[in-house]
């Protein structure tokens, strides 16, 4: 199982180098991914830095770790611009970028952007279709509801064949259909092993009902979780039950992750809703206490 950590709680106020310092430390600790969400307006949990700009800086400050938007609100962007930005990140990171996307949840954000909130799903689908064409075809032609491409050739050519991997977030049937049509992986939030098994069954039923040629088993299932390591200060909010519960232990968290791996979860992204100056402590606890137990499948050192 691949394990990532979010930069969301890290605030750069007064020390712009803090975010990159945390990213470098996380890579050194062995994390597989570093993530950032994509809200445009103020966000309750930590910073609302633009994820594409931030991850571009992280790409230059790291060498191995994957870079994930978890998640970016696709309808907030022009699809041609976003396709070029994502391709550029794919190039400068040498194929380490993963575009995690969602439809958005904040009506105020859509109002500020001048976009109809009720169109967020249809815009996301259309934008993803256009972006995939731009990554794969030169020139690209597309005549959609929101975008028209007439022999368009994207400015940046991705180094990853077909463009960077796409993960689609959301728990609705529409999100699962979107995942089957456009994504390499689906990204859930705070789901237990039983929930994951239900999602796998739903994906299979939807693929059959839609008559899709894609084998639903090829859709990777990943998940985002919240975790508050012992002794650290809760700051922000939680979505669902945190990993390990309100009083987690290293073995308890590792045991839950082993159960998730057993039902097919291949990667997890962890948000630690703690004080900004405690994010590194949280990362060290995960890397030094939880990860060895997850890798070894034992309770050594407990």
C-alpha positions as CSV (number, residue, x, y, z in Angstrom):
1,X,0.0,0.0,0.0
2,X,1.3,3.5,-1.0
3,X,1.0,6.1,1.8
4,X,0.8,9.9,1.2
5,X,0.5,12.9,3.5
6,X,-1.3,16.2,2.9
7,X,0.3,19.6,3.1
8,X,-3.1,21.2,3.9
9,X,-2.5,22.0,7.6
10,X,0.8,23.7,6.8
11,X,0.5,27.5,6.8
12,X,3.3,29.4,5.1
13,X,2.4,32.6,7.0
14,X,5.7,34.3,8.2
15,X,7.8,31.4,6.8
16,X,7.3,30.7,3.1
17,X,9.9,28.0,3.2
18,X,7.9,25.9,5.7
19,X,5.8,24.1,3.1
20,X,8.8,23.0,1.1
21,X,10.7,22.0,4.3
22,X,7.8,19.7,5.3
23,X,7.7,18.3,1.7
24,X,11.4,17.4,1.7
25,X,11.2,15.9,5.2
26,X,8.2,13.8,4.2
27,X,10.1,12.5,1.2
28,X,13.0,11.7,3.4
29,X,10.7,9.8,5.8
30,X,9.7,7.5,3.0
31,X,6.2,8.8,2.1
32,X,5.1,7.8,-1.4
33,X,3.0,10.9,-2.1
34,X,2.6,14.5,-1.0
35,X,-0.9,16.0,-1.6
36,X,-2.6,19.4,-1.6
37,X,-6.3,20.1,-2.0
38,X,-7.7,22.6,-4.5
39,X,-10.1,25.1,-2.9
40,X,-10.0,28.7,-4.3
41,X,-11.6,30.5,-1.4
42,X,-10.6,30.2,2.3
43,X,-10.6,26.6,3.5
44,X,-11.3,25.6,7.2
45,X,-8.4,23.2,7.3
46,X,-5.1,24.9,6.9
47,X,-4.0,26.8,3.8
48,X,-5.8,27.2,0.5
49,X,-2.7,27.6,-1.6
50,X,-3.1,26.8,-5.3
51,X,-2.3,23.1,-5.6
52,X,-0.7,23.3,-9.0
53,X,1.6,26.2,-8.2
54,X,2.5,24.6,-4.8
55,X,3.1,21.2,-6.3
56,X,5.3,22.7,-9.0
57,X,7.5,24.1,-6.2
58,X,7.4,20.8,-4.4
59,X,8.5,19.1,-7.7
60,X,11.6,21.2,-7.7
61,X,12.3,20.5,-4.0
62,X,12.0,16.7,-4.2
63,X,13.2,13.8,-6.3
64,X,11.1,10.7,-5.7
65,X,7.8,11.4,-4.1
66,X,4.6,11.5,-6.2
67,X,2.6,14.8,-6.2
68,X,-1.2,14.6,-5.9
69,X,-4.0,17.1,-6.0
70,X,-6.5,15.7,-3.4
71,X,-8.7,17.0,-4.8
72,X,-8.8,19.8,-7.4
73,X,-12.2,21.2,-8.3
74,X,-12.2,20.7,-12.1
75,X,-15.1,23.0,-13.1
76,X,-13.3,26.0,-11.5
77,X,-10.7,25.8,-14.4
78,X,-10.8,26.3,-18.1
79,X,-10.1,22.7,-19.4
80,X,-7.5,23.8,-22.0
81,X,-5.5,25.8,-19.4
82,X,-5.8,23.0,-16.8
83,X,-4.7,20.4,-19.3
84,X,-1.6,22.4,-20.1
85,X,-0.9,23.0,-16.4
86,X,-1.2,19.3,-15.6
87,X,1.0,18.4,-18.5
88,X,3.6,20.9,-17.4
89,X,3.6,19.4,-13.9
90,X,4.0,16.0,-15.5
91,X,7.0,17.2,-17.4
92,X,8.8,19.1,-14.6
93,X,8.2,16.3,-12.1
94,X,9.3,13.7,-14.7
95,X,6.0,11.8,-14.5
96,X,5.4,12.1,-10.7
97,X,2.2,14.1,-10.9
98,X,-1.2,12.7,-10.2
99,X,-4.3,14.8,-11.0
100,X,-6.9,14.0,-8.3
101,X,-10.2,15.7,-9.2
102,X,-13.7,16.4,-7.8
103,X,-16.8,18.4,-8.7
104,X,-16.6,20.8,-5.7
105,X,-19.0,21.3,-2.8
106,X,-19.0,25.0,-2.0
107,X,-21.8,27.0,-3.6
108,X,-20.1,30.3,-2.5
109,X,-17.0,29.3,-4.5
110,X,-19.0,28.7,-7.7
111,X,-20.8,32.0,-7.2
112,X,-17.5,33.8,-6.8
113,X,-16.2,32.2,-10.0
114,X,-19.5,33.0,-11.9
115,X,-20.3,29.4,-12.5
116,X,-23.7,27.6,-12.0
117,X,-23.3,25.2,-9.0
118,X,-25.8,22.8,-10.6
119,X,-23.6,22.4,-13.6
120,X,-20.5,21.1,-11.7
121,X,-21.0,17.5,-12.6
122,X,-21.6,18.0,-16.3
123,X,-18.8,20.5,-16.5
124,X,-16.4,18.1,-14.8
125,X,-17.3,15.3,-17.3
126,X,-16.9,17.5,-20.3
127,X,-13.6,19.1,-19.1
128,X,-12.1,15.7,-18.4
129,X,-13.0,14.4,-21.8
130,X,-11.5,17.5,-23.5
131,X,-8.3,17.2,-21.4
132,X,-7.8,13.6,-22.2
133,X,-8.1,14.4,-25.9
134,X,-5.5,17.2,-25.6
135,X,-3.1,14.9,-23.8
136,X,-3.4,12.1,-26.4
137,X,-4.1,13.7,-29.7
138,X,-2.1,16.3,-31.7
139,X,-4.2,18.0,-33.1
140,X,-7.2,17.5,-30.9
141,X,-10.8,18.0,-32.0
142,X,-13.7,18.3,-29.7
143,X,-17.2,19.8,-29.9
144,X,-18.7,19.8,-26.4
145,X,-21.2,21.7,-24.4
146,X,-18.6,24.0,-22.8
147,X,-15.5,23.6,-24.9
148,X,-14.7,23.5,-28.6
149,X,-11.3,22.3,-29.9
150,X,-10.6,22.8,-33.6
151,X,-7.2,21.2,-34.4
152,X,-5.8,22.3,-31.0
153,X,-2.3,21.3,-30.0
154,X,-1.5,21.6,-26.3
155,X,1.5,23.7,-25.5
156,X,3.1,21.1,-23.1
157,X,3.4,17.5,-24.2
158,X,3.1,15.1,-21.2
159,X,6.0,12.8,-20.6
160,X,3.5,10.2,-19.3
161,X,1.8,8.5,-22.3
162,X,-1.8,9.6,-22.4
163,X,-1.2,12.3,-19.8
164,X,-0.8,12.2,-16.0
165,X,-2.9,9.7,-14.0
166,X,-6.3,10.9,-13.0
167,X,-8.1,10.0,-9.7
168,X,-11.7,10.9,-9.4
169,X,-13.2,11.6,-5.9
170,X,-16.8,11.3,-4.8
171,X,-19.2,8.7,-3.4
172,X,-22.2,9.1,-5.7
173,X,-23.1,6.9,-8.6
174,X,-22.3,9.8,-10.9
175,X,-18.7,9.9,-9.4
176,X,-18.3,6.2,-9.9
177,X,-19.4,6.5,-13.5
178,X,-17.0,9.4,-13.9
179,X,-14.2,7.2,-12.5
180,X,-15.0,4.4,-14.9
181,X,-15.0,6.8,-17.9
182,X,-12.1,9.0,-17.2
183,X,-9.9,7.8,-14.3
184,X,-7.1,5.4,-13.4
185,X,-8.4,5.3,-9.8
186,X,-11.3,6.3,-7.6
187,X,-10.6,8.3,-4.4
188,X,-13.0,7.9,-1.4
189,X,-13.0,9.5,2.0
190,X,-12.9,7.8,5.4
191,X,-14.2,4.5,4.3
192,X,-13.9,1.2,6.1
193,X,-13.2,-2.2,4.5
194,X,-16.9,-3.1,4.2
195,X,-17.5,0.3,2.5
196,X,-14.8,-0.4,0.0
197,X,-16.2,-3.8,-0.8
198,X,-19.6,-2.2,-1.4
199,X,-18.0,0.4,-3.7
200,X,-16.3,-2.4,-5.7
201,X,-19.7,-4.1,-6.2
202,X,-21.4,-0.8,-7.2
203,X,-18.6,-0.1,-9.7
204,X,-19.2,-3.5,-11.3
205,X,-23.0,-3.0,-11.4
206,X,-22.7,0.5,-12.9
207,X,-20.2,-0.7,-15.6
208,X,-22.6,-3.5,-16.6
209,X,-25.6,-1.1,-16.6
210,X,-23.8,1.4,-18.7
211,X,-22.5,-1.2,-21.1
212,X,-19.0,0.1,-20.7
213,X,-16.2,-1.8,-22.4
214,X,-13.9,-1.2,-19.6
215,X,-13.3,-4.0,-17.1
216,X,-14.4,-2.5,-13.7
217,X,-11.6,-4.5,-12.0
218,X,-9.1,-2.2,-13.7
219,X,-10.3,0.8,-11.6
220,X,-8.0,1.2,-8.6
221,X,-9.6,2.0,-5.3
222,X,-7.8,4.6,-3.1
223,X,-8.9,6.5,-0.1
224,X,-8.3,9.7,1.9
225,X,-8.3,9.4,5.7
226,X,-7.9,11.8,8.7
227,X,-5.5,10.9,11.5
228,X,-4.7,12.6,14.7
229,X,-1.5,11.1,16.2
230,X,-1.4,10.7,20.0
231,X,-0.2,13.8,21.9
232,X,-0.9,16.3,19.1
233,X,-3.4,19.1,19.0
234,X,-6.6,18.6,17.0
235,X,-7.0,21.6,14.7
236,X,-9.6,21.9,11.9
237,X,-12.3,19.3,11.2
238,X,-12.8,15.6,10.5
239,X,-14.7,13.9,7.7
240,X,-15.9,10.5,9.1
241,X,-14.1,8.4,11.7
242,X,-10.4,9.1,11.9
243,X,-7.9,6.3,11.4
244,X,-7.5,4.5,14.7
245,X,-10.4,6.3,16.3
246,X,-10.1,9.3,18.7
247,X,-7.2,7.7,20.6
248,X,-5.1,5.9,18.0
249,X,-2.2,3.6,18.6
250,X,0.4,2.7,16.0
251,X,-0.6,-1.0,15.9
252,X,-4.3,-0.1,15.8
253,X,-3.8,2.2,12.8
254,X,-1.5,-0.3,11.0
255,X,-4.1,-3.0,11.6
256,X,-6.8,-0.9,10.0
257,X,-4.5,-0.2,7.0
258,X,-3.8,-3.9,6.6
259,X,-7.5,-4.6,6.5
260,X,-8.0,-1.9,3.8
261,X,-5.1,-3.4,1.8
262,X,-6.8,-6.8,2.0
263,X,-9.9,-5.5,0.3
264,X,-7.9,-3.9,-2.5
265,X,-7.1,-0.3,-1.4
266,X,-3.8,0.4,-3.2
267,X,-3.0,3.9,-1.9
268,X,-4.1,6.2,1.0
269,X,-3.7,9.9,1.4
270,X,-3.6,11.1,5.0
271,X,-4.6,14.5,6.3
272,X,-3.4,15.2,9.9
273,X,-5.7,17.9,11.2
274,X,-3.2,19.2,13.8
275,X,-1.5,22.5,14.5
276,X,0.6,23.7,11.6
277,X,3.9,23.4,13.6
278,X,2.9,19.8,14.5
279,X,2.6,18.4,11.0
280,X,6.1,17.2,10.9
281,X,5.7,15.4,14.2
282,X,2.6,13.8,12.8
283,X,4.5,12.7,9.7
284,X,7.3,11.2,11.8
285,X,4.9,9.2,13.9
286,X,3.3,7.7,10.8
287,X,6.6,7.0,9.2
288,X,8.4,5.7,12.3
289,X,5.7,4.0,14.3
290,X,2.9,3.0,11.8
291,X,4.7,2.3,8.5
292,X,7.0,-0.4,9.9
293,X,4.1,-2.3,11.3
294,X,2.2,-1.9,8.0
295,X,5.1,-3.1,6.0
296,X,6.0,-6.0,8.3
297,X,2.4,-7.0,9.2
298,X,3.6,-7.4,12.8
299,X,3.3,-5.6,16.1
300,X,7.0,-5.3,16.6
301,X,7.9,-2.7,19.2
302,X,4.4,-2.5,20.6
